Every structure is written in structure tokens, then in C-alpha cells.
Amino acid sequence: MATETIREQPLVVIAGPTASGKSNVAIEIAVACEGEIISADSRAIYKHFNIGTAKLSPAEQAEVPHWGLDLIEPNERYSVADFKLYAQQKIAEIRARGHVPILVGGTGLYVDAIIFDYQLGKPADLSYRGKLEAMSLPELYEYCKKSNISLPENYQNKRYVIRAIERQGVNSDKHTTPVKNTIIVGITTDKKILRQRIEMRAEHLFDLGVVEEAKNLGKLYGWDSEAMKGNIYPLLHRYLNGTMTLNEVKQKNVTLDWRLAKRQLTWLRRNQYITWLPVGQVKEYVLDRLAKSQQA
């Protein structure tokens, strides 16, 4: 009696800018196809940083298995090489269970490291890193400009800028086409609607208690912690020390997230293998592709 060959489930990739609805549609897809979600969000890797990073709520995470969240303590370092190793292990484990791995995120470098199988892990030159760390952010920006190095999404975080410089030349060793058995979808959103979604989410952070979260995290880890240098936390630090009003924080946070969304789109649109769809069409498209992959 012949043994039926079980096809390996495709890797589904759902990419898009912040606040575009990636997480919700990914959950819907995962529920429909026995999927498990891997977050590709460099803001969600820190433990205890929940509201200010717009991390999924415990209830949302409970709907389907989620990976890639709460990986490290706020003062620990985490590179794209670390993420690639972690994500590839999770993809293999999910497939071994017969489930569909769904990579979801707006951190373009994380997504590309998996899609194009970046060959990373080059040992850090500690002497060179020390020189970079001694430079100011404006000096690092100028260095990047002269060296034709693209700034990272979180360009206001010095550590991310330094890592972008350290990666120069490493990313050339990668596939020019996506790894096999991959379905890649990008969420396209009208600019006006995306801006409104960003504004609504920003306001929701305050309803959830982001000010109190920032105050507590600042006491626990210090405002110089790497995790405190991104997202809304530096703005809340200024509010708590009296140099910004709450309204100014809200407005500035929307502006920064809007800029982040535009940088994410600029990065993702360089990938010609992404199928761009409105969020309302993503689920049907992915489920159709999954069904056809099992029939082939």
C-alpha cells in the first residue's frame, strides 16, 4: 500500500506598513487554515513593552499560536541574524505540525531576511563598533549618506543606525528570488485611511494606559534602555519631565508613526515579488493560493 506524501505547507508572508491591519487579517487566515503566526516586528521583541509598541493583546494572541513576541529583556541586544535563526526554526516546527507558518510584520529587514535567505552572522568588529558608538546621531547620518547606506526604519534609535552600518556589504549575499513555496502579500491602503488608522491607534494607546506603562518601565529599566528609545517612549519621557504637553506628545507620535509607515512602504515596494492587495481581499487570496498549493 502506497504511503501518501504530505506536502509541506507554504510560508505565508503578510507585509505592510504600521496600522494597515496586518495582524487582524493574519489571525483570520490562521483560524481558517490551522496557521501559526510569527511576528516580524522589531518593536514587539521586548518583554514588558506592550502598550507603547502596539503589541497584540493577550486575548488576540490566544486566538491562534503567536511567535516572535517577548523574546528578550529590554537591555539585551537582538540582531536580524538572531531573528532569522529564530524564525526559521519556528517555520520548521510549524510545518512539522502540519500547520501553516504565517510571517507577519512591517520590519522590512526581518521579512527580507527570511524571504531572500540573507546570509548573516558576520562577527561584529568590536573596535569598529566602539568608534561608531562614539559618534553622534547626526554624525552617523552623515556617514550613512557618504557611504550610500540606507537608514533603518527606526533611524532615531542609535543602535539601529549602527547595525545598519555594520551590515553594509553583508546583505549582498542573498537570494535574488524568494525561497520556494512562499506566498507573499502586501497590504495596500489609501493614504488618507492609513493616516486615520494611525491617529485612532495612537489615541487608543492612551486609553489603554501608555503613560503609566512608560512611567513604570522608565523606573525599572531606565530611560537609556534600548527598548525605551523607540516608539512613543521618548516622547512620554519628555511629557513626564515637563518638556512636552500631552497633546504635543499625541501629535508628534502620529507624525512619527506616519513617517515610519512611509519608510516601511518604501522598503517593501522594492520587492517585486509582493502581491499588493487591499486588506479586505487578503484572506480570500491567501486561502485560494493555499488550496491550489495542495492540489498541485
C-alpha positions as CSV (number, residue, x, y, z in Angstrom):
1,M,0.0,0.0,0.0
2,A,1.5,3.3,-1.1
3,T,2.1,5.9,1.6
4,E,0.6,9.3,0.8
5,T,3.1,12.1,0.6
6,I,2.2,15.1,2.8
7,R,3.0,18.3,1.1
8,E,5.0,20.9,3.1
9,Q,2.8,23.9,3.9
10,P,3.8,27.1,2.1
11,L,5.2,30.0,4.1
12,V,2.6,32.8,4.0
13,V,4.1,36.3,4.3
14,I,1.8,39.3,5.1
15,A,3.7,42.6,4.9
16,G,2.6,46.2,5.1
17,P,3.0,49.5,7.0
18,T,2.2,50.0,10.6
19,A,-1.6,50.2,11.4
20,S,-2.5,48.7,8.0
21,G,-4.4,45.8,9.6
22,K,-1.8,43.0,9.1
23,S,-2.3,41.4,12.5
24,N,-6.1,41.1,12.3
25,V,-6.2,39.6,8.8
26,A,-3.4,37.2,9.7
27,I,-5.4,35.9,12.7
28,E,-8.4,35.4,10.4
29,I,-6.3,33.5,8.0
30,A,-4.6,31.4,10.7
31,V,-8.0,30.4,12.2
32,A,-9.2,29.3,8.7
33,C,-6.2,27.2,7.8
34,E,-4.6,26.0,11.0
35,G,-1.9,28.6,10.9
36,E,0.5,29.9,13.4
37,I,1.8,33.4,13.3
38,I,5.4,34.6,13.5
39,S,5.8,38.3,14.3
40,A,8.4,40.1,12.2
41,D,8.2,43.3,14.2
42,S,11.4,44.7,15.8
43,R,9.3,46.6,18.3
44,A,7.5,43.5,19.6
45,I,10.6,41.5,20.6
46,Y,10.9,43.2,24.1
47,K,9.3,41.7,27.1
48,H,7.1,44.0,29.2
49,F,6.8,46.6,26.5
50,N,3.2,46.1,25.4
51,I,1.1,49.2,25.0
52,G,3.6,51.6,23.5
53,T,4.6,49.0,21.0
54,A,1.0,48.3,20.0
55,K,1.6,44.7,20.8
56,L,-1.4,42.3,20.4
57,S,-3.5,41.9,23.5
58,P,-3.4,38.6,25.4
59,A,-6.9,37.8,24.1
60,E,-5.8,38.4,20.4
61,Q,-2.7,36.3,21.0
62,A,-4.8,33.5,22.4
63,E,-6.9,33.1,19.2
64,V,-4.0,31.3,17.4
65,P,-0.4,30.5,18.3
66,H,1.9,33.5,18.1
67,W,5.7,33.5,18.0
68,G,8.3,36.3,17.9
69,L,6.8,38.3,20.8
70,D,8.5,39.0,24.1
71,L,11.8,37.4,23.1
72,I,14.4,39.4,25.1
73,E,14.8,41.6,28.1
74,P,14.8,45.4,27.4
75,N,18.5,45.8,27.8
76,E,19.5,42.8,25.6
77,R,20.8,43.1,22.0
78,Y,19.0,41.4,19.2
79,S,20.1,41.4,15.6
80,V,18.5,40.5,12.3
81,A,20.7,37.4,12.3
82,D,19.1,36.4,15.7
83,F,15.6,36.9,14.2
84,K,16.4,34.9,11.1
85,L,17.6,31.9,13.1
86,Y,14.6,32.1,15.4
87,A,12.1,32.5,12.6
88,Q,13.5,29.7,10.5
89,Q,13.3,27.3,13.5
90,K,9.7,28.3,14.1
91,I,8.8,27.9,10.5
92,A,10.2,24.3,10.5
93,E,8.4,23.5,13.8
94,I,5.1,24.8,12.5
95,R,5.4,22.8,9.2
96,A,6.3,19.7,11.2
97,R,3.0,20.0,12.9
98,G,1.2,20.2,9.6
99,H,0.3,23.8,10.2
100,V,0.8,26.9,8.0
101,P,3.5,29.3,9.1
102,I,2.4,32.9,8.7
103,L,5.1,35.6,8.9
104,V,3.6,39.0,9.7
105,G,5.3,42.3,10.0
106,G,6.3,45.7,8.9
107,T,10.0,45.4,9.7
108,G,11.3,45.0,6.1
109,L,14.7,43.7,7.0
110,Y,13.2,41.0,9.2
111,V,10.9,40.0,6.4
112,D,13.5,40.1,3.7
113,A,16.0,38.1,5.8
114,I,13.6,35.2,5.6
115,I,12.2,35.7,2.1
116,F,15.6,36.0,0.4
117,D,17.5,33.9,2.9
118,Y,20.1,36.5,3.9
119,Q,23.4,35.1,4.8
120,L,24.1,36.8,8.1
121,G,26.1,36.2,11.2
122,K,29.3,38.0,10.3
123,P,31.2,38.5,13.6
124,A,31.0,42.0,15.0
125,D,34.1,44.2,14.9
126,L,34.1,45.5,18.4
127,S,36.7,48.1,17.8
128,Y,34.8,49.4,14.8
129,R,31.6,49.3,16.8
130,G,33.2,51.4,19.5
131,K,34.1,54.1,17.1
132,L,30.5,54.2,15.8
133,E,29.1,54.3,19.2
134,A,31.3,57.3,20.0
135,M,29.7,59.2,17.1
136,S,26.5,61.3,17.5
137,L,23.4,60.5,15.6
138,P,23.9,63.4,13.1
139,E,27.5,62.2,12.5
140,L,26.1,58.7,11.9
141,Y,23.5,60.0,9.4
142,E,26.3,61.9,7.5
143,Y,28.4,58.7,7.5
144,C,25.5,56.8,6.0
145,K,24.9,59.5,3.4
146,K,28.5,59.5,2.3
147,S,28.7,55.7,2.3
148,N,25.4,55.2,0.5
149,I,23.9,53.2,3.4
150,S,20.1,53.3,3.8
151,L,18.9,54.4,7.2
152,P,16.8,51.8,9.1
153,E,13.1,52.2,9.8
154,N,13.8,53.3,13.4
155,Y,16.5,55.8,12.4
156,Q,16.1,57.8,15.6
157,N,17.5,54.8,17.5
158,K,21.3,54.9,17.5
159,R,21.7,51.2,17.9
160,Y,19.6,50.5,14.8
161,V,21.7,53.0,12.8
162,I,24.9,51.4,13.9
163,R,23.6,48.0,13.0
164,A,22.7,49.3,9.5
165,I,26.3,50.5,9.1
166,E,27.7,47.2,10.3
167,R,25.5,45.3,7.9
168,Q,26.9,47.1,4.8
169,G,28.1,44.5,2.3
170,V,26.7,41.6,4.2
171,N,23.2,41.7,2.6
172,S,24.6,41.2,-0.9
173,D,24.9,37.5,-0.1
174,K,21.3,36.6,-0.5
175,H,18.9,35.0,-3.0
176,T,17.7,37.3,-5.8
177,T,14.3,35.5,-5.8
178,P,12.2,34.4,-2.8
179,V,12.7,31.0,-1.3
180,K,10.5,28.3,-2.7
181,N,7.0,27.6,-1.5
182,T,6.2,31.1,-0.4
183,I,3.1,33.2,-0.7
184,I,3.9,36.9,-0.3
185,V,1.2,39.6,0.2
186,G,1.5,43.3,0.9
187,I,-1.4,45.3,2.3
188,T,-2.1,48.4,0.2
189,T,-4.1,51.2,2.0
190,D,-5.4,54.6,0.8
191,K,-3.1,57.2,2.4
192,K,-6.0,59.1,4.0
193,I,-7.4,55.9,5.5
194,L,-3.9,54.8,6.8
195,R,-3.4,58.2,8.4
196,Q,-6.8,57.9,10.1
197,R,-5.9,54.4,11.3
198,I,-2.6,55.7,12.8
199,E,-4.4,58.5,14.5
200,M,-7.0,56.2,16.0
201,R,-4.5,53.7,17.2
202,A,-2.4,56.5,18.7
203,E,-5.3,57.7,20.7
204,H,-6.1,54.2,21.8
205,L,-2.7,53.8,23.4
206,F,-3.6,56.5,25.9
207,D,-7.0,54.8,26.6
208,L,-5.0,51.6,27.4
209,G,-2.7,53.4,29.8
210,V,0.5,54.0,27.9
211,V,1.6,56.9,30.2
212,E,1.5,54.7,33.3
213,E,3.3,51.9,31.4
214,A,6.1,54.2,30.3
215,K,6.5,55.6,33.8
216,N,6.8,52.1,35.3
217,L,9.2,50.9,32.6
218,G,11.3,54.0,33.0
219,K,11.7,53.3,36.7
220,L,12.5,49.6,36.1
221,Y,14.9,49.8,33.1
222,G,16.0,53.4,32.9
223,W,15.2,55.8,30.1
224,D,18.5,55.0,28.4
225,S,17.5,51.4,27.8
226,E,17.5,50.4,24.1
227,A,13.8,49.5,24.3
228,M,12.9,52.9,25.7
229,K,14.5,54.7,22.8
230,G,11.9,53.7,20.2
231,N,8.2,54.2,19.6
232,I,6.3,56.6,21.9
233,Y,8.5,56.2,24.9
234,P,11.0,59.0,24.4
235,L,8.0,61.4,23.9
236,L,6.4,60.2,27.1
237,H,9.7,60.8,28.9
238,R,9.6,64.4,27.8
239,Y,6.0,64.6,28.9
240,L,6.8,63.1,32.3
241,N,9.7,65.6,32.9
242,G,7.5,68.5,31.8
243,T,9.1,69.5,28.5
244,M,6.1,68.4,26.3
245,T,2.3,68.6,26.8
246,L,0.2,65.5,26.4
247,N,-1.4,67.0,23.3
248,E,2.1,67.6,21.8
249,V,3.1,64.0,22.6
250,K,0.0,62.7,20.8
251,Q,0.5,64.9,17.7
252,K,4.2,64.1,17.5
253,N,3.6,60.4,17.9
254,V,1.1,60.4,15.0
255,T,3.7,62.2,12.9
256,L,6.5,59.7,13.7
257,D,4.3,56.7,13.0
258,W,3.2,58.2,9.7
259,R,6.8,58.7,8.7
260,L,7.5,55.1,9.8
261,A,4.7,53.9,7.6
262,K,6.1,55.7,4.6
263,R,9.6,54.3,5.2
264,Q,8.2,50.8,5.6
265,L,6.3,51.1,2.3
266,T,9.4,52.5,0.5
267,W,11.3,49.4,1.7
268,L,8.6,46.9,0.8
269,R,7.9,48.3,-2.6
270,R,11.3,47.4,-3.7
271,N,10.3,43.8,-3.6
272,Q,8.8,43.0,-7.0
273,Y,7.5,39.6,-5.7
274,I,4.9,41.1,-3.3
275,T,1.3,40.8,-4.5
276,W,-0.3,44.1,-3.2
277,L,-4.0,43.9,-2.2
278,P,-6.5,45.9,-0.1
279,V,-6.8,44.3,3.4
280,G,-10.3,43.1,2.6
281,Q,-9.0,40.9,-0.2
282,V,-6.0,39.3,1.5
283,K,-7.8,36.5,3.3
284,E,-9.6,35.2,0.2
285,Y,-6.4,35.4,-1.9
286,V,-4.2,33.6,0.6
287,L,-6.7,30.8,1.2
288,D,-7.2,30.3,-2.5
289,R,-3.4,30.1,-3.0
290,L,-3.1,27.6,-0.1
291,A,-5.8,25.4,-1.6
292,K,-4.2,25.4,-5.0
293,S,-0.8,24.6,-3.5
294,Q,-2.2,21.4,-2.1
295,Q,-3.8,20.4,-5.4
296,A,-0.6,21.0,-7.5
